[in-house]
Amino acid sequence: MTVKPMIPSDPHLTDKGLPPNIGKNIAISRKSHGMTQGDLAAVVGVARQTVAKWESGAAIPDLENAKAISKTLSISLDRLVGLEDENEDNVPFMPHGKKFFGVCKLGSYGTLRIPEDALELFDLHTGDELVVLGNPTYGIGVCKAESLRSALDALKERLGV
């Protein structure tokens, strides 16, 4: 009788020993950066078909390529391979340059409590004028009125208006 050694299973790996989410994570993050497979391949220095294989799960990037992907897509290696699935707010892969501040509840009279870290980051204070912009497809956004005025003034100056 042959006895096979018991190897403890790693919950972070598939039955093939591969990180389960790396291909999906590459695809999601690449798309959130507005990159094609060809774009990512060019930056990393591989063929587009190689990126397609990574994303389909047929192959995984070696450590050097994983580091290049991580740097290009601005995500940690842990997140890339699926050891860190989501941020602390359970929001998967925010688009590049975006931050999730939390969920706000609309109060009476249309009041909205903006999370503290957003107030700090954007230097918002009681009494500041805010502009609410949006459309039905992309939703709404808020910015300081003075920032919008400054941007519009700069645009007018560039256009000679």
N, C-alpha and C positions, 0 to 999 in steps of 0.2 A: 504494500500500500504506500502510495506517495502522499506526503503531507506538504501542502502549500503553505508558505508562511503567511500569516495574517498581516495585512497592511492596512492600517487605519485609513478610513476614507476621509477625504478633505471636503467639507461642505461647500468650499469655494470652487470646486472643480467638478466637471462633468464626469461621466463614467469613462470617457476617453482621456481624462487627466487634463482637460483644457479649461481655462476660465470660461464660464458659460455666457457671459455678457459682453466679452470684449468686442466681438464683431458688431453687435447691436450698439454698443457704446460709441464705437468709432463712427458708425453711420449717423447716429443721432447728433453727435457733436459736430461732425463734418457738415451736416446739413444746416445746423443752427448757425454755423459760420458762413453759410452761403457758398460752400465749396463743392465742387464736383469731385468724383473719384479721381479724375485726371489731375485736378488742382492739387489734391492732397498727395497724390503719387509724385508729382513734380517736385514738391517741397521736400518730401521724405527721400526722394531719389530711388523710387521703385517704379515698376510698370503699373498702369491703371488696373490691369488684370490681377495684380497682387493685392491691391486694395479691395477689389471685388471679392477675392478669396477670403481675405480677413473678415469682411463684412458678412459673408455668407456662412462663416464658421468652418470653411474647408481648410483654413490654415490660420496661424496666429503670427503676429509680428515678433521678430527676435527682439532682444532687449534694446539694442541700438535704435531700431525702427520704432519701438514702443516709446522710447524717450523722445524721439523726433516728433512722433504723433502727439504725445503729451504736450510738448512745448508749442507745437503749431496750433493745437486746439485749446490751449490754455486750461488743461485739466490735469489733475494729479495722476500718477501711474496707478495708485490704488483705485481711483475712480475709473480709470480706463479699463482695468482688468475686472472690475466688478466687486472689489473688496469694500468699496465705499459707494453704495448704490445711489444715494441721494444726499442732498445737503440737510442741515439740521431742521429745515422746514418741510422736508419730504417733497421737495420740488425737484424732479429730475432735470439735469442739464439745462441750466439757464443759457439763453443765447449769449454770445460773446459780448461783454461790456454791460450786461444787464444784471440787476440784483433784485432778489425777491425780499421784500420787507415784511410781509405778513398779510393777513386778511383784515380788512376794515369792514365795519358794519355801519350802514347808513342810518343815522339817527333822525330824530324828529327835526322837522324844518330843513331836511337835506344836509344836516351836519355830518361831518366825516372826521374821525380821529385818525390822524396820520401817525404811523408807528414812530417811536422816539428816534431810532437810528436813521430813518429817512429825514426827519426834521434836522438832525445834526448834520448829516451828509450834505444836504441842500441848503443849510443855513436858513431854515424857515422859522419864523417867529410869529407870535400872536399879532394880528393886525396886518401881516403881509398880504398884498394883493396876489391872488392866484388866478391863472387862466386855465379853464377847462376846455380841452380840445378833444376831438374824436370823430369817429365815423362808425356806422353799424358793423363793418367788417372787422376792424381792428380794435374796437373798444375805445376807452377814454384814457386821457393822460392829463396830468396837471403840471404846470410849471409856474415859476415866479413871473409875475407881470413885468417886472423890471428887466428880467433876462430876455423875455420876448421882445420888449421894446428895444433893448440894446441890439438884438439880432436883426430886427427890422430896420433900425437906423443904419446899421452897417451894410445891409443889403441895399438900401436906398442910396447910400453913398457910392457903393460899387457900381450901381446902375446909373448913377448921375441924376437921380430923381430929386 
